[in-house]
Structure formats: structure tokens, C-alpha cells
Amino acid sequence: MKQKTHSGLKKRINIRKSGTATVQKSCKNHLLSNKSKRQKKANNSGQALPQSRKKHLRRLLPGQL
């Protein structure tokens, strides 16, 4: 049987050409008027996932990494 990709993870992760995966940091969706400009700007680029998670990601997203 063909393995399916994890569609929930596929929506939450960005895979770059270099093979690194990035995710959006938390606290950036709502209640933004109470947060400082510095706090909001800190999340613009996303956060890189560590290499130790790569084996786990390969299992959930076959053919992507």
C-alpha cells in the first residue's frame, strides 16, 4: 500500500531548497495590538527545525525531504 503524506504537517512546514525545514513561531496569530513591534518582528523569517527532527519528518513527508 502506498504511504500517504501527513497533510497537516505539510501545511505547517516550509521546505527550502537547501533541505532545511522552517515553521512559524508561536504567538503571531491574534492579540497583536498588545504585543510590541519588536516582538512581532522577531517572527518574520520563521524558525528552522533542528536536524535531529529530520528522520521524523522524512517518515511523515515521504518524497518531500
Secondary structure, DSSP 8 states (H G I E B T S, - for coil): ------HHHHHHEEE-TTS-EEE--SS-SS-GGGS-HHHHHTTTT-EE--GGGHHHHHHHSTTT-
